[in-house]
Amino acid sequence: MNFDYDWLPMVFAAIMGLSILLYVILDGYDLGVGMLMALAQKEEKDRMIASIGPFWDANETWLVFAVGILLVAFPSSHGYVLTALYIPATIMLIALILRGVSFDFRAKARSSHKALWDSCFVIGSAVAALTQGYMLGQYIMGFENNTETLVFSLLTAVAVAAGYALIGACWLIMKTEGMLQARAVRLARPLVWLTAAGIALISLATPYVSERIFERWVSQPEVWYLVPIPVLTALSILALHRLLKVMPLPDDRYYRRPFQLTAMLFVLCFVGLAYSFYPYTVPGVMTLYDSAASRDSLLIMFYGAAFVLPVIAGYTVFAYRVFHGKARDLTYD
């Protein structure tokens, strides 16, 4: 590869990583809200849907963008990863389609059928979250086909679903009021520790999978680059736990803080995984430089990404600014 263009694979890896992180945070909370609808009262479900109504469809754009970057910038990795994850990826897409259909149909269907579409929305949200966690476990374990990998992937499926439920509950704390907000606080409290257990599980397993990752975690001076991540993660978990113990507060003080702390947890976990697996796009198999498209292709796509990325980011920011504040009843008039 021409030295002058060695920065291109790194740039595309950074864009893809940022897109995945934004998807996990943004679509994570609306998947979490969808799962929590299973525990909501009938009169609360409309307000929960209203809290994600203006955002949920646009949130999935980041997943499409990330997969698109993987396909065009790292075609070899795309083929390897999608082949290994063909079945769970297909199940995830079916679940996301089910969510989209049930989101609209629940508002148009007869009142006697509304509960059915609410259940479909819950199922679609839960299956999408679980399959994403399962795929993460498969990736960490290097797509090995054995019982150990299967068990670990099932555990990460539960951990990711718990994380999504937590950030969904924190979204409801931020976007709702009254009894629904209080219920979201109660649901978030145990989810903090379930999510923390999932983070600990993945953190312990990651160096076990790869001798290279283990050496990177314990070698000097690299270990000092890693130390802030678990420290900040532990502090965020403790701060979130203490805050949820006293919420909701008078005058709705700090109502944004649980969501911000949970988003910080997601960022720290992502940074830890990125640090561990760099420069591999497929763990132990191919690096981002091995799997990158040709220099000319990357250069052309760079100009396209330089246009598309600000557009997606721009309308995302615009949507959140327009629909900021507490959720109100969702109407389809």
Stockholm file with secondary structure:
# STOCKHOLM 1.0

chainA/1-333         MNFDYDWLPMVFAAIMGLSILLYVILDGYDLGVGMLMALAQKEEKDRMIASIGPFWDANETWLVFAVGILLVAFPSSHGYVLTALYIPATIMLIALILRGVSFDFRAKARSSHKALWDSCFVIGSAVAALTQGYMLGQYIMGFENNTETLVFSLLTAVAVAAGYALIGACWLIMKTEGMLQARAVRLARPLVWLTAAGIALISLATPYVSERIFERWVSQPEVWYLVPIPVLTALSILALHRLLKVMPLPDDRYYRRPFQLTAMLFVLCFVGLAYSFYPYTVPGVMTLYDSAASRDSLLIMFYGAAFVLPVIAGYTVFAYRVFHGKARDLTYD
#=GR chainA/1-333 SS CCGGGTHHHHHHHHHHHHHHHHHHHHHHHHHHHHHHGGGSCHHHHHHHHHHHTTTHHHHTHHHHHHHHHHHHHCHHHHHHHHHHTHHHHHHHHHHHHHHHHHHHHHHHSCHHHHHHHHHHHHHHHHHHHHHHHHHHHHHHTTTCCSHHHHHHHHHHHHHHHHHHHHHHHHHHHHHCCHHHHHHHHHHHHHHHHHHHHHHHHHHHHHHHHCHHHHHHHHSTTHHHHHTHHHHHHHHHHHHHHHHHHHCSCGGGTTTTHHHHHHHHHHHHHHHHHHHHHTTEEETTTEEHHHHCCCHHHHHHHHHHHHHHHHHHHHHHHHHHHHTCSSCCCCCCC
#=GC SS_cons         CCGGGTHHHHHHHHHHHHHHHHHHHHHHHHHHHHHHGGGSCHHHHHHHHHHHTTTHHHHTHHHHHHHHHHHHHCHHHHHHHHHHTHHHHHHHHHHHHHHHHHHHHHHHSCHHHHHHHHHHHHHHHHHHHHHHHHHHHHHHTTTCCSHHHHHHHHHHHHHHHHHHHHHHHHHHHHHCCHHHHHHHHHHHHHHHHHHHHHHHHHHHHHHHHCHHHHHHHHSTTHHHHHTHHHHHHHHHHHHHHHHHHHCSCGGGTTTTHHHHHHHHHHHHHHHHHHHHHTTEEETTTEEHHHHCCCHHHHHHHHHHHHHHHHHHHHHHHHHHHHTCSSCCCCCCC
//
